[in-house]
Amino acid sequence: MPISLADKRATFRKLHGSGCFPIPNPFDVGSAKALAQMGFKALASTSAGFAWTIGKADNRVTVDEVCTHLTELCAAVDVPVNADFENGFAHEPEKVAANVTRGAKTGVAGLSIEDSTGDAARPLYDRNHAIERIKAARAAIDADNSGVMLTGRCEGFLVGQDDLAMVIDRLCAYADAGAECLYAPGIKTREQIAAVVKAVAPKSVNLLIGASGLSVAEVAELGVRRISVGGSLARAAWAGFMRAAKEIAEQGTFTELAKGYPGVELNKMFR
């Protein structure tokens, strides 16, 4: 019997109550179904992974494309899905709010809003503007009582602004503005992770494991609540595809194809 949306959202919130859980990032319906069957308790979309499936670069997809993708992911699995909602696909707080309202209607259990502008000259929104954007997202979620969990992201480490004090200051401000989970992709060391966890407590922290060599158990000891992998699974899938395709194109041989996952097993999984 399919699990209701309300149950998915309640389950997602409960997962954030204690412990630490991996929340891997599928890039399409097939990868989402595969991860759900492996027993993961929740999934998260990946902006990069999805973009590559439709032949676009990361941060070049539209809100329409993302909402369609999220609707398909959420309908395909009985576990909660958290949305990588990039920067809300808008600059102005009121437009972020409108898009968050759309995003919530796709069936997600949570979504994140980042402070990246997409402008290399000014990669992060001014602090006050970034806070207003989080407040707008919070208000949009509260307006329809959806129960969607809001994650606030500071992209400082990803855009070359790796001042931990600045990142923590922003995360704390986003928490005060209504973010329930905080996320600073790019932090790597135990000291950085522990500092973020301590600063935003009792709010939850999401860690990007692609930027850290720590295990789930080690991350749990640091107080992190959930671990995502971003576009790493998508890149791993593309690695196998590119190796095999390049061999055919450049050498005229087909040995890499023998390393593919058995079609019989894939058919069983999707039966």
N, C-alpha and C positions, 0 to 999 in steps of 0.2 A: 504494500500500500504506500503510495507516494507520501512523503513528508511535507507537511504544510509549510508555507513561507514563515508563518509565525513561529513554528517549531524550529525552523532553521535559524532564525534570528535569535531565539531564546538559547538555542544550543551554542551559537557563536559567542554570546555574552557569557555563558557559563564557562566556556573554555578559557576565558580571560580571568576567571576567578582565582585560579591558583595553578601552579605548575608551569610547564613550558611545552609547547607543541609546534611541530613543523607545519608550515602552511605552504606547500609547494605550488608552483605557478604553471598551470597548463596553458597552452597557447591555442588550442582549438577544442572542439567537442570530444574528439577521439582521445586526446591526451587527458582531458578532464575525466572522462569515464574510466580510463586506465588507472589514474591516480586514486579515484574514489574506490575502485575495486581493490586496491592495495591496502585499504584501511585507513588512509589519512582522514582525520576528523574534519578538516576544512581545507579549502583551496583558495588561491588568490590569482586573479588575472595578471598578465604581464603586458604592459604597453608595448615593449619591444617585440616580445614573442608574437603577439597578435599582429603587429604591424608587418612583420616579415612574412606572415602567412598570406597577406594580401598584396605583397610586393611593394611595401612602403618602408621608409626609414622610421625609426622610433621618433615619436613626437610629431608625426606628420599625418596621423589619422584624424578623422573628424568625430565630433560627438555623436553624430548619427551612426557612424560605423561602429564606434565603441559600444553604444547602447544596444545595437543589434547583436553584437558579439556577446555582451554580458547576458542578454536575454536568453540566448542559445545555451550558454554555459550553465546558467542557473536552472534551466529547464531540463538539462541533460543529467544532472546528478542530484542525489538526495542529501548532500552535505552542504554546509554554508559556503558561500563564495564571497570573498572580499574583492572589491574592485580597485585596481590601479586606475584612478580617475585623473591622473596627470595633474595639471594645474587647474582643473575644472573647466578646461577648454574655453576660458575667458579670462580677461584681466580684471574687469570691474566686479566688485562684490555682488551686485544685484544679478549680474549675468551668471556668475558662479552659482548663486543660489538657484537660479532657474534650471541650470544644467544638473545640479545635484538632485533637484526634484525629479528630473527625468531619470537620472541614474538610479535613484531609489526605486523607481517603478519597474526596473528590469528584474527585480527579484533578488538583488544582492543583500547580504547580511551586514556588509560594511563597505566603506569606501574611503579612500585617502585623497587628501588635497595637498599638493606640494607648493613650495614658494619659488619655484623656478619660473622665470619669465620667458625663456626661450630666446633671449637676446644676449648674445655673447658679450656685448659692451656693458650690460647691466644684468648679470645672470640671475640675481635674486631680487624679488620685490622689496621695496623699502619696508622696514620692519612694521610700521604702523599699518601700511596698506596690506601686508601679508596677514596681520592679525584681523583686520576687517574682513578679509576673504574667509578666514576660518569662522568668524562670527556669523557670516552670511550663510555658510554651509550648515552650521549648527542650527540656525533659525529655520532653514529650509527643511531639514530633517525633522525638527520638532513640530513644524507646522502641520504635518500630516500624520504625526504619531507613528511613523513607520518602524521605529526601533532600530534603524540602521546605525551601526557603530561608526563613529567618525575618527579617522586617523589623521593627525597633522604631521606633515613631513617637512624637514629642513634639508635642502639639497646642497648645503654649503660644501661638504666634502666632495661632492660629485662635480662641482663647478670650480674647484681650485681654491675655495675659501675655507680652509681647514682649521679655522680658529675654533677650538672646542668650546671655549667660553661663549663665543657668539652663537654657536649652534645650540648650546644648552639654554642660553637666554631666550632664543626664539622658541625652542620646544616648550619651555615653561610658559611662555606667553600664549602659545597655541593651546596648551592645556587649560590655562585660565579662560581662553576664549571659547572653550567647549569641546576641544579634541579629547577623546577618551583613550586613545592609544597614540604614542609618539614614536617617530621613526626618523632616524638620521642615517640614510644609506651612505656607506663609505667608511664608517668608523670600523676600526680593525682590532685594536689592542684590548686586552682585558681591562686596562686602566680606563680607556675611553668608554667602553661599554658600561663598566661599573659606575662611572661618573654620571652618565646619562640616566641610568636606572635610578640612582640615588636622587638626582635632581628633580625628576618628574614624579617620583613616588607620591601617592599610591597608584598613579596612572600606569597603564601597561606600556611596555616597550616592545617594538618590532625590530628585529635585527636582520639585516641582509647578510646571509651566510656566504654569499659569493664574495664578500669583502672580508671574510674572516675564516681562518683555518680551524676554528674551534668545533668540537662535536656538540651534539644536542645536550648531552649531559653536562659538558663544561659550560655551555651557555646558560643552562638552567641554574647552575650554581651562582652565576652572576646576577640572577634575578630577572632575566629576560623572559617575557611571556610567550612570544611567538617568533618563529624563524621563517623567513621567506627566502627564495633563491632567485627572484627576479627573472631575467631572461636566460638563466643558465641552462635550464632543461631544453629550452628552444635551441640554444647554441650547440648543445650536445647533439641534438637531433640533426641540426644542419651540418655538424662536423662529419657525421657518417655519410650523409647525402653528398656533400661536396667531395669527400675523398673518393667515393665510388664514381661520381659523375666525371671528376677530373681524370681519373684513371682511364675511363672510356674515351674521353675527348683527347687526351694527350698521348696515351699509350696504345689505345685500341684493345685493351685487355679488360677482364671482368672479375678479377680475383676478389676485389673488395665486396662484391655482391654476396659472397659466401658468408660474410659476417652479419648479414641482416637478421633481424628477429624473425623467427619462424612464422610463416603465414598461417599455419594451422593454429598456432597459439593465439595469434591476433584474432582469428575468426572465432575461437572459443571465447575470448574475452568480450567480444562485441555481440555475441549471439543473443 
